[in-house]
């Protein structure tokens, strides 16, 4: 049976959904009614019934709380994101961008094995279902500018500043 829970964060409520296979979704909720849409996506992704279960979601909740408290940016969570082979390759490349660093869409495309496909890479990044843990917020424009983030540029900016100030000094 798949599970989900909603946790509070400094950036608003976060939906966490997974199954025995691992975490399928971590996403910011802009409104309470979005919870139902996230549950529907989880049912589709997990292919099984879903229940609200804080205990099952506890490892992800604990890891995210530690992240927000400045105690870590490494997530030892099993991930079970569903996507095309291209999307999965891009999401895997995102996992190699360390906290406190950024990469351009072109750099991520090259790291994923698809040089010259920065736009398609951007589209795959925009479909990343596991926010924060698969750090799409660390991707910026080729000119160094903050560009699209499904959860909003204010959240992206906050996450980058948080990592630079709270997490990177702790890693030294």
Buried (B, 14 or more C-beta within 10 A) or exposed (E): EBBBBBBEBEBEBBBBBBBEBEBBBBBBBEEEEBBEEBBEBBBEBBEEEBEEBEEBBBBBBEBBEBBBEBEBBEBEBEBBBBBEEBBBBBBBBBEEBBBBEBBBBBBBBBBBEBEEBBEBBBBBBEBBBBBBBBBBBBBBBEEEEBBBBBBBEEBBEBBBEBBBEBBBEEEE
